[in-house]
Amino acid sequence: MALKIRLRQQGRNNRQFYRVVVTDVRSPRDGKYVEALGWYNPIETEDDKILHLATDRIQHWLDNGAELSERVEALIAKGAPAILKQYTQKRVAHRAKMASKRKSAAKK
C-alpha cells in the first residue's frame, strides 16, 4: 500500500480548514485516512493557531516510506524545517544511488 501525507479538506463553504493526514494514494481527497498528523487553518490570524503538526509522527511515517504532497511539504518547511531537510537528503541520496547503478549498468 503506497502512503502519502496530504491535506484533507474540512469545514464549510468559504471557511475551509485542513487536516494533515496519512492516507492511501488511491483514496479520495476527503476519504478515509490512516492517521491525522495535524491541521492547517489558513483563515486564522494568530500565528500559533494557523498550523499544528505532530512532528514525531510525521517523521515516523516518512521513515516507513510515506511521501509528502507538494502543499504539505511547503507547510512542513514552515512548521518543522528539520524534518524536511532530512527528507530531502534522503531523496537526494536515493537519486544518487540510482544514478550510479544506471551508470555502472551502462558501462557493462
Biopython code that builds the backbone (N, CA, C, O; Angstrom):
import numpy as np
from Bio.PDB.StructureBuilder import StructureBuilder

atoms = [
    (1, "MET", "N", (0.847, -1.171, 0.000)),
    (1, "MET", "CA", (0.000, 0.000, 0.000)),
    (1, "MET", "C", (0.894, 1.236, 0.000)),
    (1, "MET", "O", (1.713, 1.412, 0.902)),
    (2, "ALA", "N", (0.742, 2.076, -0.992)),
    (2, "ALA", "CA", (1.502, 3.318, -1.084)),
    (2, "ALA", "C", (0.818, 4.387, -0.236)),
    (2, "ALA", "O", (-0.380, 4.633, -0.376)),
    (3, "LEU", "N", (1.587, 5.013, 0.637)),
    (3, "LEU", "CA", (1.036, 6.026, 1.537)),
    (3, "LEU", "C", (1.521, 7.406, 1.163)),
    (3, "LEU", "O", (2.627, 7.578, 0.652)),
    (4, "LYS", "N", (0.684, 8.379, 1.422)),
    (4, "LYS", "CA", (1.015, 9.763, 1.134)),
    (4, "LYS", "C", (0.528, 10.636, 2.284)),
    (4, "LYS", "O", (-0.552, 10.415, 2.833)),
    (5, "ILE", "N", (1.333, 11.624, 2.640)),
    (5, "ILE", "CA", (0.935, 12.607, 3.642)),
    (5, "ILE", "C", (0.402, 13.800, 2.867)),
    (5, "ILE", "O", (1.140, 14.434, 2.113)),
    (6, "ARG", "N", (-0.880, 14.109, 3.051)),
    (6, "ARG", "CA", (-1.509, 15.176, 2.282)),
    (6, "ARG", "C", (-2.583, 15.866, 3.106)),
    (6, "ARG", "O", (-2.846, 15.491, 4.249)),
    (7, "LEU", "N", (-3.204, 16.887, 2.506)),
    (7, "LEU", "CA", (-4.237, 17.652, 3.189)),
    (7, "LEU", "C", (-5.613, 17.047, 2.929)),
    (7, "LEU", "O", (-5.905, 16.578, 1.829)),
    (8, "ARG", "N", (-6.443, 17.068, 3.954)),
    (8, "ARG", "CA", (-7.837, 16.624, 3.862)),
    (8, "ARG", "C", (-8.706, 17.828, 4.181)),
    (8, "ARG", "O", (-8.594, 18.409, 5.261)),
    (9, "GLN", "N", (-9.568, 18.204, 3.253)),
    (9, "GLN", "CA", (-10.369, 19.417, 3.409)),
    (9, "GLN", "C", (-11.501, 19.200, 4.404)),
    (9, "GLN", "O", (-12.168, 18.166, 4.375)),
    (10, "GLN", "N", (-11.718, 20.177, 5.287)),
    (10, "GLN", "CA", (-12.776, 20.146, 6.287)),
    (10, "GLN", "C", (-13.439, 21.512, 6.302)),
    (10, "GLN", "O", (-13.036, 22.399, 5.550)),
    (11, "GLY", "N", (-14.427, 21.694, 7.124)),
    (11, "GLY", "CA", (-15.050, 22.996, 7.282)),
    (11, "GLY", "C", (-16.235, 23.194, 6.367)),
    (11, "GLY", "O", (-16.740, 22.249, 5.761)),
    (12, "ARG", "N", (-16.668, 24.425, 6.279)),
    (12, "ARG", "CA", (-17.836, 24.750, 5.465)),
    (12, "ARG", "C", (-17.422, 25.641, 4.293)),
    (12, "ARG", "O", (-16.246, 25.969, 4.137)),
    (13, "ASN", "N", (-18.389, 26.025, 3.481)),
    (13, "ASN", "CA", (-18.098, 26.860, 2.318)),
    (13, "ASN", "C", (-17.479, 28.185, 2.759)),
    (13, "ASN", "O", (-17.927, 28.799, 3.728)),
    (14, "ASN", "N", (-16.469, 28.607, 2.053)),
    (14, "ASN", "CA", (-15.745, 29.853, 2.298)),
    (14, "ASN", "C", (-15.095, 29.911, 3.673)),
    (14, "ASN", "O", (-14.697, 30.993, 4.103)),
    (15, "ARG", "N", (-14.972, 28.807, 4.368)),
    (15, "ARG", "CA", (-14.387, 28.766, 5.708)),
    (15, "ARG", "C", (-13.642, 27.445, 5.914)),
    (15, "ARG", "O", (-13.708, 26.860, 6.995)),
    (16, "GLN", "N", (-12.939, 26.975, 4.895)),
    (16, "GLN", "CA", (-12.292, 25.684, 4.978)),
    (16, "GLN", "C", (-11.059, 25.715, 5.868)),
    (16, "GLN", "O", (-10.358, 26.723, 5.965)),
    (17, "PHE", "N", (-10.820, 24.594, 6.506)),
    (17, "PHE", "CA", (-9.543, 24.322, 7.131)),
    (17, "PHE", "C", (-9.169, 22.905, 6.734)),
    (17, "PHE", "O", (-9.987, 22.177, 6.172)),
    (18, "TYR", "N", (-7.958, 22.519, 7.018)),
    (18, "TYR", "CA", (-7.444, 21.263, 6.503)),
    (18, "TYR", "C", (-6.799, 20.450, 7.613)),
    (18, "TYR", "O", (-6.234, 21.000, 8.558)),
    (19, "ARG", "N", (-6.893, 19.135, 7.484)),
    (19, "ARG", "CA", (-6.164, 18.228, 8.352)),
    (19, "ARG", "C", (-5.020, 17.643, 7.548)),
    (19, "ARG", "O", (-5.173, 17.326, 6.368)),
    (20, "VAL", "N", (-3.871, 17.501, 8.195)),
    (20, "VAL", "CA", (-2.734, 16.828, 7.590)),
    (20, "VAL", "C", (-2.873, 15.361, 7.968)),
    (20, "VAL", "O", (-2.838, 15.019, 9.150)),
    (21, "VAL", "N", (-3.030, 14.489, 6.973)),
    (21, "VAL", "CA", (-3.313, 13.078, 7.234)),
    (21, "VAL", "C", (-2.400, 12.173, 6.413)),
    (21, "VAL", "O", (-1.847, 12.574, 5.389)),
    (22, "VAL", "N", (-2.260, 10.936, 6.898)),
    (22, "VAL", "CA", (-1.603, 9.875, 6.140)),
    (22, "VAL", "C", (-2.715, 9.046, 5.524)),
    (22, "VAL", "O", (-3.620, 8.589, 6.222)),
    (23, "THR", "N", (-2.643, 8.855, 4.211)),
    (23, "THR", "CA", (-3.704, 8.124, 3.522)),
    (23, "THR", "C", (-3.118, 7.310, 2.375)),
    (23, "THR", "O", (-1.999, 7.548, 1.921)),
    (24, "ASP", "N", (-3.895, 6.364, 1.931)),
    (24, "ASP", "CA", (-3.545, 5.585, 0.750)),
    (24, "ASP", "C", (-3.679, 6.506, -0.465)),
    (24, "ASP", "O", (-4.598, 7.323, -0.519)),
    (25, "VAL", "N", (-2.789, 6.385, -1.423)),
    (25, "VAL", "CA", (-2.812, 7.283, -2.576)),
    (25, "VAL", "C", (-4.063, 7.089, -3.426)),
    (25, "VAL", "O", (-4.438, 7.990, -4.175)),
    (26, "ARG", "N", (-4.712, 5.938, -3.325)),
    (26, "ARG", "CA", (-5.893, 5.665, -4.143)),
    (26, "ARG", "C", (-7.175, 6.209, -3.532)),
    (26, "ARG", "O", (-8.195, 6.267, -4.219)),
    (27, "SER", "N", (-7.158, 6.608, -2.265)),
    (27, "SER", "CA", (-8.381, 7.097, -1.634)),
    (27, "SER", "C", (-8.653, 8.545, -2.057)),
    (27, "SER", "O", (-7.716, 9.275, -2.382)),
    (28, "PRO", "N", (-9.915, 8.967, -2.058)),
    (28, "PRO", "CA", (-10.237, 10.336, -2.473)),
    (28, "PRO", "C", (-9.733, 11.377, -1.468)),
    (28, "PRO", "O", (-9.342, 11.040, -0.350)),
    (29, "ARG", "N", (-9.749, 12.645, -1.885)),
    (29, "ARG", "CA", (-9.193, 13.720, -1.070)),
    (29, "ARG", "C", (-9.796, 13.780, 0.325)),
    (29, "ARG", "O", (-9.068, 13.929, 1.306)),
    (30, "ASP", "N", (-11.109, 13.668, 0.426)),
    (30, "ASP", "CA", (-11.772, 13.757, 1.722)),
    (30, "ASP", "C", (-12.209, 12.394, 2.241)),
    (30, "ASP", "O", (-13.086, 12.309, 3.101)),
    (31, "GLY", "N", (-11.611, 11.338, 1.733)),
    (31, "GLY", "CA", (-11.993, 9.983, 2.119)),
    (31, "GLY", "C", (-11.326, 9.551, 3.419)),
    (31, "GLY", "O", (-10.831, 10.372, 4.192)),
    (32, "LYS", "N", (-11.327, 8.240, 3.635)),
    (32, "LYS", "CA", (-10.766, 7.711, 4.876)),
    (32, "LYS", "C", (-9.254, 7.890, 4.893)),
    (32, "LYS", "O", (-8.609, 8.009, 3.851)),
    (33, "TYR", "N", (-8.711, 7.907, 6.095)),
    (33, "TYR", "CA", (-7.278, 8.093, 6.268)),
    (33, "TYR", "C", (-6.776, 7.173, 7.360)),
    (33, "TYR", "O", (-7.558, 6.641, 8.149)),
    (34, "VAL", "N", (-5.460, 6.986, 7.403)),
    (34, "VAL", "CA", (-4.840, 6.097, 8.372)),
    (34, "VAL", "C", (-4.667, 6.799, 9.711)),
    (34, "VAL", "O", (-5.021, 6.254, 10.757)),
    (35, "GLU", "N", (-4.115, 8.025, 9.674)),
    (35, "GLU", "CA", (-3.849, 8.767, 10.908)),
    (35, "GLU", "C", (-3.825, 10.263, 10.615)),
    (35, "GLU", "O", (-3.328, 10.694, 9.574)),
    (36, "ALA", "N", (-4.363, 11.044, 11.536)),
    (36, "ALA", "CA", (-4.297, 12.507, 11.434)),
    (36, "ALA", "C", (-3.000, 12.973, 12.095)),
    (36, "ALA", "O", (-2.685, 12.557, 13.210)),
    (37, "LEU", "N", (-2.253, 13.831, 11.409)),
    (37, "LEU", "CA", (-0.948, 14.275, 11.886)),
    (37, "LEU", "C", (-0.907, 15.749, 12.274)),
    (37, "LEU", "O", (0.119, 16.227, 12.759)),
    (38, "GLY", "N", (-1.986, 16.466, 12.073)),
    (38, "GLY", "CA", (-2.023, 17.881, 12.416)),
    (38, "GLY", "C", (-3.124, 18.574, 11.654)),
    (38, "GLY", "O", (-3.990, 17.929, 11.062)),
    (39, "TRP", "N", (-3.087, 19.901, 11.673)),
    (39, "TRP", "CA", (-4.083, 20.682, 10.964)),
    (39, "TRP", "C", (-3.484, 21.990, 10.488)),
    (39, "TRP", "O", (-2.447, 22.445, 10.970)),
    (40, "TYR", "N", (-4.185, 22.585, 9.509)),
    (40, "TYR", "CA", (-3.783, 23.856, 8.912)),
    (40, "TYR", "C", (-5.039, 24.685, 8.723)),
    (40, "TYR", "O", (-5.984, 24.244, 8.068)),
    (41, "ASN", "N", (-5.057, 25.900, 9.299)),
    (41, "ASN", "CA", (-6.212, 26.793, 9.197)),
    (41, "ASN", "C", (-5.747, 28.108, 8.571)),
    (41, "ASN", "O", (-5.241, 28.975, 9.283)),
    (42, "PRO", "N", (-5.905, 28.276, 7.253)),
    (42, "PRO", "CA", (-5.408, 29.480, 6.584)),
    (42, "PRO", "C", (-6.198, 30.739, 6.912)),
    (42, "PRO", "O", (-5.714, 31.840, 6.651)),
    (43, "ILE", "N", (-7.391, 30.615, 7.471)),
    (43, "ILE", "CA", (-8.241, 31.768, 7.774)),
    (43, "ILE", "C", (-7.805, 32.464, 9.070)),
    (43, "ILE", "O", (-7.990, 33.672, 9.218)),
    (44, "GLU", "N", (-7.236, 31.715, 9.992)),
    (44, "GLU", "CA", (-6.884, 32.233, 11.324)),
    (44, "GLU", "C", (-5.846, 33.349, 11.219)),
    (44, "GLU", "O", (-4.991, 33.332, 10.333)),
    (45, "THR", "N", (-5.930, 34.313, 12.128)),
    (45, "THR", "CA", (-4.994, 35.440, 12.113)),
    (45, "THR", "C", (-3.842, 35.262, 13.097)),
    (45, "THR", "O", (-2.759, 35.802, 12.871)),
    (46, "GLU", "N", (-4.046, 34.528, 14.171)),
    (46, "GLU", "CA", (-2.973, 34.313, 15.142)),
    (46, "GLU", "C", (-2.028, 33.231, 14.625)),
    (46, "GLU", "O", (-2.469, 32.198, 14.121)),
    (47, "ASP", "N", (-0.725, 33.480, 14.755)),
    (47, "ASP", "CA", (0.269, 32.566, 14.203)),
    (47, "ASP", "C", (0.225, 31.171, 14.826)),
    (47, "ASP", "O", (0.411, 30.176, 14.124)),
    (48, "ASP", "N", (-0.018, 31.088, 16.133)),
    (48, "ASP", "CA", (0.000, 29.781, 16.780)),
    (48, "ASP", "C", (-1.233, 28.942, 16.464)),
    (48, "ASP", "O", (-1.250, 27.746, 16.755)),
    (49, "LYS", "N", (-2.266, 29.543, 15.873)),
    (49, "LYS", "CA", (-3.479, 28.801, 15.529)),
    (49, "LYS", "C", (-3.573, 28.479, 14.044)),
    (49, "LYS", "O", (-4.573, 27.909, 13.606)),
    (50, "ILE", "N", (-2.569, 28.824, 13.269)),
    (50, "ILE", "CA", (-2.597, 28.563, 11.830)),
    (50, "ILE", "C", (-2.178, 27.134, 11.510)),
    (50, "ILE", "O", (-2.799, 26.484, 10.669)),
    (51, "LEU", "N", (-1.141, 26.639, 12.165)),
    (51, "LEU", "CA", (-0.569, 25.350, 11.805)),
    (51, "LEU", "C", (-0.176, 24.572, 13.053)),
    (51, "LEU", "O", (0.444, 25.119, 13.964)),
    (52, "HIS", "N", (-0.539, 23.299, 13.089)),
    (52, "HIS", "CA", (-0.118, 22.404, 14.163)),
    (52, "HIS", "C", (0.285, 21.087, 13.530)),
    (52, "HIS", "O", (-0.494, 20.498, 12.781)),
    (53, "LEU", "N", (1.500, 20.612, 13.820)),
    (53, "LEU", "CA", (1.994, 19.366, 13.252)),
    (53, "LEU", "C", (2.524, 18.461, 14.349)),
    (53, "LEU", "O", (3.193, 18.928, 15.271)),
    (54, "ALA", "N", (2.232, 17.173, 14.258)),
    (54, "ALA", "CA", (2.810, 16.168, 15.156)),
    (54, "ALA", "C", (4.099, 15.682, 14.497)),
    (54, "ALA", "O", (4.097, 14.709, 13.743)),
    (55, "THR", "N", (5.195, 16.372, 14.794)),
    (55, "THR", "CA", (6.453, 16.130, 14.082)),
    (55, "THR", "C", (6.987, 14.725, 14.293)),
    (55, "THR", "O", (7.557, 14.143, 13.370)),
    (56, "ASP", "N", (6.817, 14.165, 15.486)),
    (56, "ASP", "CA", (7.322, 12.812, 15.718)),
    (56, "ASP", "C", (6.578, 11.779, 14.869)),
    (56, "ASP", "O", (7.187, 10.835, 14.366)),
    (57, "ARG", "N", (5.275, 11.955, 14.712)),
    (57, "ARG", "CA", (4.501, 11.030, 13.888)),
    (57, "ARG", "C", (4.789, 11.223, 12.398)),
    (57, "ARG", "O", (4.807, 10.256, 11.636)),
    (58, "ILE", "N", (5.014, 12.466, 11.987)),
    (58, "ILE", "CA", (5.378, 12.716, 10.587)),
    (58, "ILE", "C", (6.696, 12.033, 10.270)),
    (58, "ILE", "O", (6.838, 11.393, 9.228)),
    (59, "GLN", "N", (7.656, 12.171, 11.168)),
    (59, "GLN", "CA", (8.953, 11.522, 10.975)),
    (59, "GLN", "C", (8.795, 10.002, 10.924)),
    (59, "GLN", "O", (9.443, 9.336, 10.116)),
    (60, "HIS", "N", (7.945, 9.459, 11.775)),
    (60, "HIS", "CA", (7.689, 8.016, 11.784)),
    (60, "HIS", "C", (7.170, 7.541, 10.427)),
    (60, "HIS", "O", (7.666, 6.554, 9.883)),
    (61, "TRP", "N", (6.176, 8.239, 9.884)),
    (61, "TRP", "CA", (5.599, 7.826, 8.617)),
    (61, "TRP", "C", (6.567, 8.022, 7.455)),
    (61, "TRP", "O", (6.564, 7.230, 6.513)),
    (62, "LEU", "N", (7.389, 9.060, 7.506)),
    (62, "LEU", "CA", (8.386, 9.259, 6.448)),
    (62, "LEU", "C", (9.431, 8.150, 6.488)),
    (62, "LEU", "O", (9.892, 7.693, 5.442)),
    (63, "ASP", "N", (9.805, 7.718, 7.686)),
    (63, "ASP", "CA", (10.751, 6.614, 7.809)),
    (63, "ASP", "C", (10.170, 5.307, 7.295)),
    (63, "ASP", "O", (10.909, 4.431, 6.847)),
    (64, "ASN", "N", (8.852, 5.172, 7.358)),
    (64, "ASN", "CA", (8.193, 3.958, 6.876)),
    (64, "ASN", "C", (7.814, 4.030, 5.408)),
    (64, "ASN", "O", (7.130, 3.132, 4.915)),
    (65, "GLY", "N", (8.232, 5.065, 4.691)),
    (65, "GLY", "CA", (8.061, 5.107, 3.243)),
    (65, "GLY", "C", (6.956, 5.989, 2.719)),
    (65, "GLY", "O", (6.697, 5.981, 1.515)),
    (66, "ALA", "N", (6.290, 6.753, 3.569)),
    (66, "ALA", "CA", (5.250, 7.662, 3.081)),
    (66, "ALA", "C", (5.899, 8.821, 2.331)),
    (66, "ALA", "O", (7.034, 9.202, 2.618)),
    (67, "GLU", "N", (5.174, 9.370, 1.377)),
    (67, "GLU", "CA", (5.656, 10.516, 0.609)),
    (67, "GLU", "C", (4.842, 11.751, 0.976)),
    (67, "GLU", "O", (3.710, 11.649, 1.450)),
    (68, "LEU", "N", (5.436, 12.917, 0.750)),
    (68, "LEU", "CA", (4.754, 14.181, 1.037)),
    (68, "LEU", "C", (4.144, 14.750, -0.235)),
    (68, "LEU", "O", (4.732, 14.652, -1.312)),
    (69, "SER", "N", (2.965, 15.343, -0.109)),
    (69, "SER", "CA", (2.413, 16.090, -1.233)),
    (69, "SER", "C", (3.129, 17.449, -1.274)),
    (69, "SER", "O", (3.806, 17.827, -0.318)),
    (70, "GLU", "N", (2.976, 18.164, -2.366)),
    (70, "GLU", "CA", (3.672, 19.441, -2.526)),
    (70, "GLU", "C", (3.239, 20.456, -1.478)),
    (70, "GLU", "O", (4.081, 21.147, -0.905)),
    (71, "ARG", "N", (1.960, 20.555, -1.224)),
    (71, "ARG", "CA", (1.459, 21.538, -0.259)),
    (71, "ARG", "C", (1.871, 21.200, 1.160)),
    (71, "ARG", "O", (2.220, 22.095, 1.929)),
    (72, "VAL", "N", (1.836, 19.940, 1.518)),
    (72, "VAL", "CA", (2.262, 19.544, 2.859)),
    (72, "VAL", "C", (3.762, 19.759, 3.016)),
    (72, "VAL", "O", (4.224, 20.130, 4.095)),
    (73, "GLU", "N", (4.512, 19.534, 1.968)),
    (73, "GLU", "CA", (5.950, 19.786, 2.013)),
    (73, "GLU", "C", (6.222, 21.268, 2.300)),
    (73, "GLU", "O", (7.134, 21.591, 3.061)),
    (74, "ALA", "N", (5.444, 22.165, 1.702)),
    (74, "ALA", "CA", (5.596, 23.597, 1.955)),
    (74, "ALA", "C", (5.207, 23.943, 3.387)),
    (74, "ALA", "O", (5.849, 24.787, 4.013)),
    (75, "LEU", "N", (4.165, 23.304, 3.914)),
    (75, "LEU", "CA", (3.760, 23.557, 5.300)),
    (75, "LEU", "C", (4.794, 23.046, 6.285)),
    (75, "LEU", "O", (5.060, 23.697, 7.296)),
    (76, "ILE", "N", (5.381, 21.893, 6.006)),
    (76, "ILE", "CA", (6.412, 21.356, 6.894)),
    (76, "ILE", "C", (7.659, 22.222, 6.836)),
    (76, "ILE", "O", (8.376, 22.337, 7.830)),
    (77, "ALA", "N", (7.929, 22.833, 5.692)),
    (77, "ALA", "CA", (9.064, 23.756, 5.598)),
    (77, "ALA", "C", (8.885, 24.932, 6.541)),
    (77, "ALA", "O", (9.863, 25.444, 7.086)),
    (78, "LYS", "N", (7.642, 25.367, 6.742)),
    (78, "LYS", "CA", (7.365, 26.460, 7.676)),
    (78, "LYS", "C", (7.364, 25.991, 9.122)),
    (78, "LYS", "O", (7.931, 26.651, 9.993)),
    (79, "GLY", "N", (6.720, 24.839, 9.381)),
    (79, "GLY", "CA", (6.493, 24.403, 10.750)),
    (79, "GLY", "C", (7.585, 23.536, 11.342)),
    (79, "GLY", "O", (7.840, 23.614, 12.543)),
    (80, "ALA", "N", (8.243, 22.706, 10.531)),
    (80, "ALA", "CA", (9.261, 21.781, 11.024)),
    (80, "ALA", "C", (10.340, 21.592, 9.962)),
    (80, "ALA", "O", (10.390, 20.548, 9.313)),
    (81, "PRO", "N", (11.203, 22.589, 9.778)),
    (81, "PRO", "CA", (12.196, 22.507, 8.691)),
    (81, "PRO", "C", (13.219, 21.387, 8.863)),
    (81, "PRO", "O", (13.793, 20.932, 7.873)),
    (82, "ALA", "N", (13.462, 20.933, 10.084)),
    (82, "ALA", "CA", (14.431, 19.855, 10.295)),
    (82, "ALA", "C", (13.951, 18.554, 9.650)),
    (82, "ALA", "O", (14.751, 17.807, 9.086)),
    (83, "ILE", "N", (12.672, 18.290, 9.733)),
    (83, "ILE", "CA", (12.113, 17.081, 9.115)),
    (83, "ILE", "C", (12.257, 17.163, 7.601)),
    (83, "ILE", "O", (12.628, 16.185, 6.954)),
    (84, "LEU", "N", (11.967, 18.314, 7.048)),
    (84, "LEU", "CA", (12.055, 18.485, 5.602)),
    (84, "LEU", "C", (13.492, 18.349, 5.112)),
    (84, "LEU", "O", (13.736, 17.778, 4.049)),
    (85, "LYS", "N", (14.429, 18.865, 5.869)),
    (85, "LYS", "CA", (15.837, 18.769, 5.493)),
    (85, "LYS", "C", (16.279, 17.310, 5.437)),
    (85, "LYS", "O", (16.950, 16.896, 4.492)),
    (86, "GLN", "N", (15.904, 16.541, 6.442)),
    (86, "GLN", "CA", (16.248, 15.134, 6.471)),
    (86, "GLN", "C", (15.564, 14.375, 5.329)),
    (86, "GLN", "O", (16.166, 13.488, 4.724)),
    (87, "TYR", "N", (14.321, 14.719, 5.041)),
    (87, "TYR", "CA", (13.569, 14.077, 3.966)),
    (87, "TYR", "C", (14.218, 14.344, 2.608)),
    (87, "TYR", "O", (14.347, 13.427, 1.797)),
    (88, "THR", "N", (14.626, 15.580, 2.353)),
    (88, "THR", "CA", (15.246, 15.898, 1.066)),
    (88, "THR", "C", (16.628, 15.255, 0.937)),
    (88, "THR", "O", (17.014, 14.839, -0.155)),
    (89, "GLN", "N", (17.372, 15.170, 2.035)),
    (89, "GLN", "CA", (18.672, 14.497, 1.990)),
    (89, "GLN", "C", (18.503, 13.024, 1.637)),
    (89, "GLN", "O", (19.293, 12.464, 0.876)),
    (90, "LYS", "N", (17.481, 12.410, 2.189)),
    (90, "LYS", "CA", (17.203, 11.003, 1.904)),
    (90, "LYS", "C", (16.843, 10.815, 0.437)),
    (90, "LYS", "O", (17.295, 9.855, -0.188)),
    (91, "ARG", "N", (16.029, 11.722, -0.130)),
    (91, "ARG", "CA", (15.655, 11.635, -1.540)),
    (91, "ARG", "C", (16.862, 11.843, -2.452)),
    (91, "ARG", "O", (17.014, 11.138, -3.449)),
    (92, "VAL", "N", (17.719, 12.803, -2.117)),
    (92, "VAL", "CA", (18.902, 13.079, -2.932)),
    (92, "VAL", "C", (19.851, 11.889, -2.901)),
    (92, "VAL", "O", (20.422, 11.525, -3.929)),
    (93, "ALA", "N", (20.024, 11.278, -1.731)),
    (93, "ALA", "CA", (20.894, 10.113, -1.623)),
    (93, "ALA", "C", (20.352, 8.945, -2.445)),
    (93, "ALA", "O", (21.118, 8.215, -3.073)),
    (94, "HIS", "N", (19.044, 8.773, -2.441)),
    (94, "HIS", "CA", (18.442, 7.700, -3.227)),
    (94, "HIS", "C", (18.629, 7.943, -4.717)),
    (94, "HIS", "O", (18.942, 7.015, -5.463)),
    (95, "ARG", "N", (18.440, 9.188, -5.159)),
    (95, "ARG", "CA", (18.642, 9.513, -6.575)),
    (95, "ARG", "C", (20.086, 9.288, -6.996)),
    (95, "ARG", "O", (20.339, 8.788, -8.092)),
    (96, "ALA", "N", (21.045, 9.652, -6.133)),
    (96, "ALA", "CA", (22.461, 9.453, -6.451)),
    (96, "ALA", "C", (22.782, 7.961, -6.547)),
    (96, "ALA", "O", (23.547, 7.544, -7.417)),
    (97, "LYS", "N", (22.210, 7.174, -5.673)),
    (97, "LYS", "CA", (22.432, 5.734, -5.694)),
    (97, "LYS", "C", (21.885, 5.125, -6.979)),
    (97, "LYS", "O", (22.540, 4.292, -7.605)),
    (98, "MET", "N", (20.690, 5.539, -7.368)),
    (98, "MET", "CA", (20.092, 5.010, -8.591)),
    (98, "MET", "C", (20.866, 5.456, -9.832)),
    (98, "MET", "O", (20.991, 4.696, -10.792)),
    (99, "ALA", "N", (21.382, 6.678, -9.813)),
    (99, "ALA", "CA", (22.163, 7.170, -10.948)),
    (99, "ALA", "C", (23.470, 6.385, -11.080)),
    (99, "ALA", "O", (23.894, 6.067, -12.191)),
    (100, "SER", "N", (24.101, 6.075, -9.961)),
    (100, "SER", "CA", (25.343, 5.285, -10.023)),
    (100, "SER", "C", (25.065, 3.869, -10.507)),
    (100, "SER", "O", (25.896, 3.289, -11.206)),
    (101, "LYS", "N", (23.914, 3.299, -10.152)),
    (101, "LYS", "CA", (23.556, 1.971, -10.646)),
    (101, "LYS", "C", (23.340, 1.998, -12.157)),
    (101, "LYS", "O", (23.787, 1.101, -12.872)),
    (102, "ARG", "N", (22.648, 3.037, -12.637)),
    (102, "ARG", "CA", (22.427, 3.148, -14.084)),
    (102, "ARG", "C", (23.753, 3.336, -14.825)),
    (102, "ARG", "O", (23.959, 2.785, -15.906)),
    (103, "LYS", "N", (24.641, 4.120, -14.224)),
    (103, "LYS", "CA", (25.932, 4.372, -14.867)),
    (103, "LYS", "C", (26.752, 3.106, -14.950)),
    (103, "LYS", "O", (27.368, 2.828, -15.979)),
    (104, "SER", "N", (26.768, 2.331, -13.869)),
    (104, "SER", "CA", (27.538, 1.084, -13.877)),
    (104, "SER", "C", (26.912, 0.057, -14.816)),
    (104, "SER", "O", (27.630, -0.720, -15.445)),
    (105, "ALA", "N", (25.592, 0.042, -14.919)),
    (105, "ALA", "CA", (24.945, -0.891, -15.837)),
    (105, "ALA", "C", (25.208, -0.517, -17.288)),
    (105, "ALA", "O", (25.296, -1.397, -18.145)),
    (106, "ALA", "N", (25.336, 0.777, -17.576)),
    (106, "ALA", "CA", (25.606, 1.229, -18.934)),
    (106, "ALA", "C", (27.031, 0.887, -19.354)),
    (106, "ALA", "O", (27.290, 0.672, -20.538)),
    (107, "LYS", "N", (27.953, 0.835, -18.405)),
    (107, "LYS", "CA", (29.347, 0.526, -18.733)),
    (107, "LYS", "C", (29.529, -0.942, -19.102)),
    (107, "LYS", "O", (30.430, -1.290, -19.865)),
    (108, "LYS", "N", (28.678, -1.792, -18.561)),
    (108, "LYS", "CA", (28.813, -3.238, -18.819)),
    (108, "LYS", "C", (28.353, -3.593, -20.153)),
    (108, "LYS", "O", (28.398, -4.764, -20.529)),
]
sb = StructureBuilder()
sb.init_structure("model")
sb.init_model(0)
sb.init_chain("A")
sb.init_seg("    ")
for serial, (resi, resn, name, xyz) in enumerate(atoms, 1):
    if name == "N":
        sb.init_residue(resn, " ", resi, " ")
    sb.init_atom(name, np.array(xyz, "f"), 0.0, 1.0, " ", f" {name:<3s}", serial, name[0])
structure = sb.get_structure()
